Amino acid sequence: MYSTRLSQILASSALFVVAACGDGRVQVPGAGAEGAVGGDCRDGADNDEDGLFDCDDDGCAASPDCEGSDENAAPSGAAIAIEPAAPTDADDLTCTIVTEATDPNGDALTYRYAWAVNGADAGISGATVGAALTSGGDIWTCTVTPNDGVLDGAPTSVSVTIAQGNRAPSAPGVSITPAAPTDDDVLTCVIDTESVDPDGDAVTYSYAWSVDGVDAGVSAASVNSTRTTAGETWTCSVTANDGDMSGAPGTASVEVGSACHSVEYNGTTSASDTDGSLLAALDGLTTLTVEAWVYNLGPGESYRNIVRLGDDQPQRGIMLRVGASETDDPTHNLLEGFVQTTIGNVHVASGSPIALDAWVHVAMVYDGAALRLYVNGVQTSSAALTGAVDVTGTSTGIGYWQSRDSERWNGQLSNVRISSSARYTGSSFTPATVLGADARTVVAWPLDEGSGATSLGYGASAVDLRHVSTTWSDICPE
C-alpha cells in the first residue's frame, strides 16, 4: 500500500532530481533564493543553484545561522577623548583614540574625523583644531568613525567647552618729552594712555630704547643727554605685561636737534685764545674771509674784538671788531675791519652802528683787490687792498686783544669761521645760520658745546679754542 501511495505522488508532481555533491551536500534544482526559507542556510543544499552553499551565499549574510562565519561584519565604535580635557582658547584641541575599535573579521581599520562647533559642522577633518579657531564659551565636538575598508563602524562623539584663557593687555599710548629735543635734553618716555587688560589683571610696564633702529641698551623711562647726538632718531617702546602675557608695545619717536649754545663774554675778564699754528696757516693767503654771528651788548670797553690774530702793533695781522677808531663813532658800535698784506694795510668801517641786543652776521672779505665789510649780508664799506696776507705778530685772541689784554667782547659769539677764499661777492648775500667747515675753511668754531672750557675747531687747521671766564648761553642765531 505504501509503494502505491509513493507512485501516486510521483506521477502527479514534477520530476524532482536530487544530485549528490562530492562533499555530501546536494543541489536542489528549481529551488528559490538561498535563505528564502527557514533552514536554507544550514541544510547543506545549494537552494538557488548558484554554486554557493549555505553561509557562503550572500543571501544568508543576515541569517542567524551564519553568525560567527567568515562573512564581513562592521567594526565596533572606538572610545575617544579630546585633549586637553579642560581647554582654554589658548589651547589646540586634539581628538585622541583612547580604545581602538575592533573588527570581527580582524580587518585593519582607519578612522574618519569630523568636528562641529556649537552644533554646526566646522569643516575640519583632521585630528587637531588650532587654538586660533576657538573662542571662550564654544562647544567643540569630535566624532570618530572607524572603517574596515568596506563598512563603517559605529561613530562615537565627545565634546568639550572652551574656557576663556588669559588675554594679552593692549598697547599703551606713549610719547617722548620734550617733543622737539636737542642734544642737551633728557628724553623721557611718557605713558599717555594706560594699557587695558581684557581680563582685568593688573599690568606692569617695561621700557626699551633704540637709536636709528638699533637697540640702545636702555631699559629706563629716560635717556640722559650724554647719550644723544644731534641728528639721531630715538624710539621708545613700552610693553605692558599682566604677569603671564605681554601685549603689543606702544612706541614713539623723536629726532634730536642741535642744542642752541653760544659763548658769552662779560666785557671785563672773558677771553678765548687758540694755537699759534693758526697764524702760519693764515700767513701768505691771497684771499680771506673772516665772519661770525655776534650778539652785541654794547660798551663795556669802547672797542671790542671779535677776532684779533697776529696783530701786536707794530706787527700787524687780522682784526675784526666793533667800535671803530678811524671814524667819529660816539656809539662805539660801528663794525671795523683791518688786514695787513705784503703791500700795506687798510681799515674799513660800517656806515652805521650794528644792532644791540640782537644776533647780527658780520663778515670781512679780502679778494686780492679790495677789503669789504658786510653786516647781515649787506655790504657797508670797502677799500682797495692788494698783496698777500702778512701775519707778523703772535696774538691769537678771539673775543679780546691778547697782546694788550684788553678790548674784550661784551655779549655772545657764535659760529666764528675763517676761510682761505673770498666767500662773498657783490653787494649782498644771505648769511647761513650755521657756518660749517668745508674745503675752503681754515678753521671754524661752532661754539655750541654748551659746557666746558674748550671749543672744538674744524677745518684745515682744526685748532681748538680755550676759554677763560666765559659762560655758556642758551641763545644762538635763528
PLY file of the C-alpha trace (Angstrom):
ply
format ascii 1.0
element vertex 478
property float x
property float y
property float z
element edge 477
property int vertex1
property int vertex2
end_header
0.00 0.00 0.00
2.96 2.30 0.78
4.51 1.81 -2.62
1.20 2.53 -4.26
0.93 5.91 -2.47
4.51 6.88 -3.47
3.79 6.12 -7.10
0.78 8.42 -6.99
2.77 11.32 -5.64
5.50 10.97 -8.24
3.03 10.70 -11.01
1.20 13.90 -10.04
4.26 16.05 -9.35
7.05 17.49 -11.47
10.16 15.45 -11.67
12.33 16.13 -8.58
16.01 15.25 -9.12
18.47 15.15 -6.24
22.11 15.27 -7.32
24.72 14.34 -4.81
27.79 16.58 -4.43
31.27 15.41 -3.69
31.28 16.94 -0.16
27.98 15.31 0.73
25.87 18.44 0.08
23.13 18.43 -2.50
21.95 20.75 -5.23
18.22 21.15 -5.45
17.24 22.30 -8.95
14.37 24.76 -9.17
14.61 25.98 -5.55
14.18 29.73 -4.53
16.87 32.18 -3.29
19.22 30.87 -0.64
17.87 31.80 2.78
14.36 32.47 1.50
13.06 29.52 3.50
13.93 28.86 7.12
16.72 26.35 7.39
18.07 27.09 3.92
21.33 28.41 5.43
22.04 25.19 7.32
20.66 22.48 5.08
23.84 21.84 3.12
21.96 22.48 -0.13
22.53 24.97 -2.98
18.91 26.06 -2.95
19.30 28.80 -5.60
21.57 26.74 -7.84
24.34 29.42 -7.94
27.11 27.10 -6.82
27.25 28.63 -3.29
26.03 26.74 -0.24
24.51 27.96 2.98
26.56 30.79 4.60
28.83 31.09 1.57
25.86 32.52 -0.30
25.21 36.29 0.05
21.57 35.51 0.61
22.48 34.08 4.03
24.55 37.10 5.13
21.89 38.23 7.60
20.86 34.77 8.75
21.32 33.91 12.44
22.60 30.56 11.17
25.66 32.32 9.77
26.80 34.28 12.87
30.43 33.61 13.55
31.09 32.78 9.95
33.77 34.46 7.81
31.25 36.91 6.31
32.41 40.67 6.57
30.95 42.45 9.56
31.17 46.15 10.59
33.73 47.17 13.25
32.74 48.36 16.69
33.00 52.00 17.79
36.20 53.43 19.30
36.50 55.12 22.70
37.76 58.70 22.18
38.67 61.82 24.16
39.56 65.47 23.43
42.81 66.77 24.93
43.21 68.83 26.94
40.09 67.83 28.82
39.54 71.39 30.12
40.84 73.62 27.31
41.07 77.40 27.11
41.09 79.49 23.97
44.89 79.36 24.09
44.96 75.55 23.61
44.97 73.42 20.48
42.34 70.65 20.61
43.39 67.09 19.75
40.94 64.22 19.31
42.63 61.05 20.57
41.59 57.40 20.38
41.63 56.01 23.88
40.49 52.50 22.94
40.76 51.24 19.39
37.69 49.97 17.58
37.64 46.20 16.93
36.77 44.41 13.71
35.06 40.97 14.00
36.88 39.86 10.87
40.27 41.15 12.05
40.44 43.70 9.22
42.79 46.73 9.51
40.89 49.85 10.44
41.09 53.53 9.51
39.37 56.42 11.26
37.46 59.39 9.91
37.33 62.60 11.98
34.68 65.29 11.91
34.42 68.41 14.10
31.45 70.56 14.97
31.36 73.85 16.87
28.20 74.80 18.70
26.39 72.09 16.74
27.45 73.26 13.28
29.91 71.49 11.03
33.32 73.16 11.42
34.66 71.76 8.13
37.70 70.20 9.84
38.57 66.58 9.02
41.86 66.25 10.90
42.54 65.17 14.45
43.54 68.68 15.61
41.88 72.09 15.83
44.18 75.11 16.21
43.67 77.45 19.16
43.22 80.38 16.78
39.87 78.86 15.70
38.44 78.59 19.21
36.78 81.15 21.46
35.75 81.14 25.06
32.31 79.56 25.52
32.42 77.47 22.31
31.35 73.81 22.49
33.53 71.68 20.24
32.52 68.09 19.35
34.75 65.48 17.77
33.17 62.46 16.03
35.29 59.44 15.02
34.04 56.74 12.66
36.04 53.52 12.12
36.08 51.77 8.73
37.36 48.32 7.75
37.80 49.20 4.10
34.20 48.34 3.26
31.93 49.01 6.18
31.77 51.96 8.64
31.56 51.12 12.28
29.51 52.92 14.84
30.54 56.62 15.20
31.46 57.89 18.66
31.46 61.52 19.77
32.87 63.58 22.63
32.54 67.29 23.42
34.39 69.96 25.43
33.54 73.55 26.34
36.26 76.16 25.73
37.09 78.25 28.78
38.18 81.86 28.34
42.02 81.89 28.64
44.31 84.72 29.65
44.31 87.55 27.15
47.15 89.98 26.47
46.85 93.60 27.57
46.53 96.34 24.97
49.37 98.56 23.80
49.71 101.75 25.87
49.72 105.15 24.22
53.13 106.79 24.68
55.01 109.97 23.78
58.51 111.37 24.33
59.17 114.67 26.05
60.32 117.13 25.03
58.64 116.70 21.66
61.42 118.62 19.86
64.53 117.78 21.90
68.08 118.93 21.46
71.22 117.06 22.43
71.08 118.95 25.72
67.74 117.45 26.74
66.91 114.37 28.78
64.46 112.22 26.78
61.58 110.84 28.85
59.08 108.25 27.65
55.62 109.14 29.00
52.60 106.81 29.14
49.71 108.97 27.95
47.10 106.21 27.74
47.25 103.26 30.12
47.18 99.71 28.80
43.87 97.87 29.31
43.86 94.19 30.29
40.69 92.46 28.98
40.71 90.10 31.97
41.05 92.92 34.49
44.57 91.88 35.53
46.99 94.45 36.92
49.76 95.32 34.45
53.37 96.38 34.76
55.41 98.19 32.10
58.85 97.62 30.62
60.81 100.18 28.59
63.23 99.78 25.70
65.01 102.42 23.60
66.54 102.25 20.14
68.59 104.83 18.26
68.37 104.90 14.47
66.77 101.44 14.61
69.48 99.84 16.77
68.92 98.73 20.37
70.40 101.40 22.63
70.61 99.14 25.68
68.48 101.50 27.80
65.63 99.97 29.81
64.70 103.01 31.92
61.97 105.53 31.19
64.55 108.28 30.48
67.71 108.72 28.41
70.38 111.14 29.60
71.51 113.85 27.21
75.05 112.46 27.32
73.74 109.51 25.26
72.21 111.57 22.46
73.66 113.34 19.42
72.04 115.83 17.09
70.54 114.15 14.03
69.74 110.85 15.74
66.23 109.37 15.88
65.35 107.86 19.25
62.42 105.48 19.69
60.85 104.43 22.97
58.87 101.16 23.23
56.66 100.46 26.25
55.23 96.95 26.74
52.50 96.01 29.24
52.53 92.62 31.00
49.72 91.10 33.09
52.00 88.71 34.96
51.69 86.00 32.35
51.43 87.58 28.94
52.87 90.68 27.26
50.88 92.81 24.86
51.97 94.71 21.77
54.33 97.61 22.51
53.36 101.25 22.29
56.05 103.32 20.54
57.02 106.93 19.95
59.99 108.54 18.17
61.74 111.92 18.11
64.65 113.37 16.18
67.30 115.03 18.30
68.20 118.53 17.19
71.28 120.57 17.87
71.24 122.44 21.14
71.29 126.19 20.94
74.51 127.41 22.57
76.90 130.29 22.29
79.82 131.63 24.31
79.08 134.65 26.46
81.79 137.21 27.20
81.39 139.59 30.12
83.34 142.55 28.64
85.83 142.70 31.51
87.62 139.39 32.15
86.40 136.96 29.48
88.73 135.79 26.72
89.43 132.94 24.30
92.67 132.05 22.56
93.92 129.42 20.19
97.12 127.78 19.00
99.82 129.80 17.23
99.87 127.31 14.35
96.79 129.06 13.03
98.87 132.17 12.26
101.16 130.20 9.96
98.10 128.85 8.10
96.84 132.41 7.51
100.15 133.98 6.51
100.51 134.24 2.75
96.84 133.80 1.80
95.81 135.85 -1.24
92.10 135.76 -0.38
90.41 135.70 3.01
87.01 135.74 4.74
86.55 136.31 8.48
82.96 136.05 9.71
80.89 135.38 12.82
77.47 135.72 14.37
77.63 138.30 17.18
75.23 139.43 19.88
76.38 142.93 20.84
75.57 144.22 24.31
77.45 147.47 23.66
80.34 149.05 25.60
81.98 147.64 28.32
85.11 148.81 26.59
84.90 151.27 23.73
86.46 148.74 21.34
85.51 145.05 21.49
87.35 142.46 19.44
85.67 139.61 17.68
88.86 138.24 16.04
92.39 139.61 16.62
95.13 137.42 15.12
98.83 138.28 14.69
98.21 141.96 15.38
100.58 143.13 18.09
101.43 146.64 16.83
103.80 147.47 15.37
103.50 143.91 13.97
100.15 143.70 12.26
97.79 140.98 11.12
93.98 140.49 11.03
91.34 142.30 13.08
87.53 142.33 13.16
85.98 144.36 15.97
83.17 146.71 16.99
83.93 150.33 17.97
85.76 151.93 15.02
88.74 154.14 15.76
89.06 155.62 12.26
85.69 157.41 12.33
83.86 159.62 14.76
81.66 156.98 16.42
80.05 158.20 19.64
78.09 154.93 19.88
81.22 152.77 19.69
79.14 150.24 17.77
80.46 150.53 14.23
81.95 147.41 12.71
85.64 147.75 11.80
87.93 145.51 9.77
91.71 145.53 9.22
94.07 143.31 7.20
97.86 143.60 6.82
99.26 142.44 3.47
102.70 142.41 1.91
101.73 145.64 0.16
100.18 147.51 3.09
97.09 147.62 5.26
93.74 149.30 5.35
90.88 149.89 7.80
87.23 149.74 6.74
84.24 150.59 8.93
80.49 150.18 8.58
78.48 153.26 7.77
76.13 152.83 10.73
76.24 151.08 14.12
75.32 147.43 14.28
72.23 146.49 16.27
72.30 145.97 20.02
70.71 143.01 21.79
70.23 141.07 18.57
72.09 138.49 16.55
73.99 140.06 13.66
76.09 138.33 11.00
79.33 140.21 10.32
81.89 139.42 7.60
85.18 140.84 6.36
86.16 139.71 2.84
89.51 140.22 1.07
89.57 139.21 -2.61
93.12 140.36 -3.51
91.88 143.71 -4.81
89.71 145.16 -2.05
88.69 144.69 1.57
84.91 144.78 2.13
82.66 144.69 5.20
79.19 143.11 5.32
76.52 143.37 8.02
73.72 140.81 7.80
74.74 140.09 4.22
74.74 143.71 3.03
77.98 145.41 2.00
78.53 148.51 4.12
82.00 149.67 3.04
85.12 148.75 1.05
88.70 149.89 0.41
91.31 148.93 -2.16
93.94 146.47 -0.98
96.35 144.12 -2.73
99.09 141.68 -1.78
99.25 138.51 0.27
98.07 138.39 3.88
101.06 139.18 6.10
100.72 137.93 9.69
103.78 139.09 11.64
102.60 139.23 15.27
101.77 136.47 17.76
98.33 137.39 19.10
95.82 134.53 18.94
92.84 136.13 20.62
89.13 135.55 20.00
86.87 137.94 21.92
89.80 140.09 23.08
93.19 141.58 22.09
95.63 139.11 23.55
98.86 141.16 23.32
97.26 144.09 25.16
94.93 142.03 27.38
92.14 144.42 26.52
89.30 145.28 24.13
87.13 142.40 25.37
83.89 141.42 23.71
80.70 142.15 25.61
77.95 139.75 24.54
77.74 136.40 22.76
79.75 134.91 19.92
78.66 132.01 17.73
79.93 130.31 14.55
83.27 132.05 14.07
84.78 130.97 10.73
87.96 131.91 8.83
88.23 130.85 5.18
91.01 130.90 2.59
88.69 132.31 -0.10
86.57 135.38 -0.72
83.26 133.67 0.11
81.01 136.62 -0.67
80.96 138.93 -3.69
78.66 141.65 -4.86
76.58 143.94 -2.73
74.57 141.37 -0.76
74.06 137.70 0.15
72.00 135.67 2.60
74.17 134.50 5.50
73.80 130.93 6.74
72.77 130.41 10.34
75.34 127.64 10.79
78.78 128.33 9.35
80.08 124.83 8.76
83.51 123.66 7.66
84.24 122.84 4.01
87.24 122.62 1.68
87.77 126.40 1.89
87.72 126.53 5.69
90.95 127.30 7.54
89.15 126.92 10.87
85.53 127.05 12.07
84.42 127.19 15.69
80.67 126.48 16.07
80.90 127.39 19.78
77.97 125.09 20.55
79.37 122.70 23.16
77.25 124.09 25.97
79.71 123.11 28.70
83.42 123.01 29.44
86.29 125.42 28.82
87.19 124.27 25.28
85.52 124.65 21.90
86.46 122.32 19.06
87.82 123.69 15.81
87.08 122.22 12.37
88.73 122.69 9.00
92.24 122.51 7.54
93.71 123.93 10.75
91.39 122.33 13.29
92.80 124.15 16.30
90.64 124.41 19.41
89.69 127.46 21.45
90.45 127.77 25.17
88.00 129.88 27.18
88.75 131.94 30.28
86.00 133.49 32.42
83.34 132.86 29.78
79.93 131.29 30.33
77.63 129.27 28.11
74.50 130.96 26.84
71.36 129.21 25.61
70.70 131.70 22.85
72.01 131.37 19.31
71.30 132.64 15.79
68.00 131.60 14.25
0 1
1 2
2 3
3 4
4 5
5 6
6 7
7 8
8 9
9 10
10 11
11 12
12 13
13 14
14 15
15 16
16 17
17 18
18 19
19 20
20 21
21 22
22 23
23 24
24 25
25 26
26 27
27 28
28 29
29 30
30 31
31 32
32 33
33 34
34 35
35 36
36 37
37 38
38 39
39 40
40 41
41 42
42 43
43 44
44 45
45 46
46 47
47 48
48 49
49 50
50 51
51 52
52 53
53 54
54 55
55 56
56 57
57 58
58 59
59 60
60 61
61 62
62 63
63 64
64 65
65 66
66 67
67 68
68 69
69 70
70 71
71 72
72 73
73 74
74 75
75 76
76 77
77 78
78 79
79 80
80 81
81 82
82 83
83 84
84 85
85 86
86 87
87 88
88 89
89 90
90 91
91 92
92 93
93 94
94 95
95 96
96 97
97 98
98 99
99 100
100 101
101 102
102 103
103 104
104 105
105 106
106 107
107 108
108 109
109 110
110 111
111 112
112 113
113 114
114 115
115 116
116 117
117 118
118 119
119 120
120 121
121 122
122 123
123 124
124 125
125 126
126 127
127 128
128 129
129 130
130 131
131 132
132 133
133 134
134 135
135 136
136 137
137 138
138 139
139 140
140 141
141 142
142 143
143 144
144 145
145 146
146 147
147 148
148 149
149 150
150 151
151 152
152 153
153 154
154 155
155 156
156 157
157 158
158 159
159 160
160 161
161 162
162 163
163 164
164 165
165 166
166 167
167 168
168 169
169 170
170 171
171 172
172 173
173 174
174 175
175 176
176 177
177 178
178 179
179 180
180 181
181 182
182 183
183 184
184 185
185 186
186 187
187 188
188 189
189 190
190 191
191 192
192 193
193 194
194 195
195 196
196 197
197 198
198 199
199 200
200 201
201 202
202 203
203 204
204 205
205 206
206 207
207 208
208 209
209 210
210 211
211 212
212 213
213 214
214 215
215 216
216 217
217 218
218 219
219 220
220 221
221 222
222 223
223 224
224 225
225 226
226 227
227 228
228 229
229 230
230 231
231 232
232 233
233 234
234 235
235 236
236 237
237 238
238 239
239 240
240 241
241 242
242 243
243 244
244 245
245 246
246 247
247 248
248 249
249 250
250 251
251 252
252 253
253 254
254 255
255 256
256 257
257 258
258 259
259 260
260 261
261 262
262 263
263 264
264 265
265 266
266 267
267 268
268 269
269 270
270 271
271 272
272 273
273 274
274 275
275 276
276 277
277 278
278 279
279 280
280 281
281 282
282 283
283 284
284 285
285 286
286 287
287 288
288 289
289 290
290 291
291 292
292 293
293 294
294 295
295 296
296 297
297 298
298 299
299 300
300 301
301 302
302 303
303 304
304 305
305 306
306 307
307 308
308 309
309 310
310 311
311 312
312 313
313 314
314 315
315 316
316 317
317 318
318 319
319 320
320 321
321 322
322 323
323 324
324 325
325 326
326 327
327 328
328 329
329 330
330 331
331 332
332 333
333 334
334 335
335 336
336 337
337 338
338 339
339 340
340 341
341 342
342 343
343 344
344 345
345 346
346 347
347 348
348 349
349 350
350 351
351 352
352 353
353 354
354 355
355 356
356 357
357 358
358 359
359 360
360 361
361 362
362 363
363 364
364 365
365 366
366 367
367 368
368 369
369 370
370 371
371 372
372 373
373 374
374 375
375 376
376 377
377 378
378 379
379 380
380 381
381 382
382 383
383 384
384 385
385 386
386 387
387 388
388 389
389 390
390 391
391 392
392 393
393 394
394 395
395 396
396 397
397 398
398 399
399 400
400 401
401 402
402 403
403 404
404 405
405 406
406 407
407 408
408 409
409 410
410 411
411 412
412 413
413 414
414 415
415 416
416 417
417 418
418 419
419 420
420 421
421 422
422 423
423 424
424 425
425 426
426 427
427 428
428 429
429 430
430 431
431 432
432 433
433 434
434 435
435 436
436 437
437 438
438 439
439 440
440 441
441 442
442 443
443 444
444 445
445 446
446 447
447 448
448 449
449 450
450 451
451 452
452 453
453 454
454 455
455 456
456 457
457 458
458 459
459 460
460 461
461 462
462 463
463 464
464 465
465 466
466 467
467 468
468 469
469 470
470 471
471 472
472 473
473 474
474 475
475 476
476 477
